Amino acid sequence: MNAKAVKEVLKAHVGRAYAPYSGFPVVALVEAEGEVFLGVNVENASFPLSQCAERNAVAAMVLAGKRRLERVHVYSPKGPIPPCGGCRQVLMEFGGPEVEVVLHGPEEEVRTTLGALLPLAFRL
Ligand code: THU
């Protein structure tokens, strides 16, 4: 999927995030084995049960039978935000340090890698 199309898909799904408590919607799109999978954050009245967008996208990928993460996109309408620590570990489970991570704002992008975000990762 080209960069412009990715941005359009991310923006088109921001309204699907369920973030009534934080007011901070996030959309994640993961590219894996030639397909793309989406996730949004889903919050809960019991705050710790809230799920991040990235982990929900990974769940969709695994359900579809894909496990080789190639690229990760994260979108926040407030500007580029990096994944939380827990999501970095979950992404590393299905990728490696070379996986590209693109942090999107409405117009701008910041490119990094999973290895830069999670050096010395614990892996089995
Ligand atoms: N959140 C994500 O979905 N992904 C991130 O990378 C960082 C934070 C969510 C969790 C919570 O629903 C809201 O953003 C505010 O922390």
Residues whose N, C-alpha, C, O or C-beta is under 5 A from the ligand:
A	BS01	THU	S22 F24 V26 N41 E43 S50 Q51 C52 A53 E54 P82 P83 C84
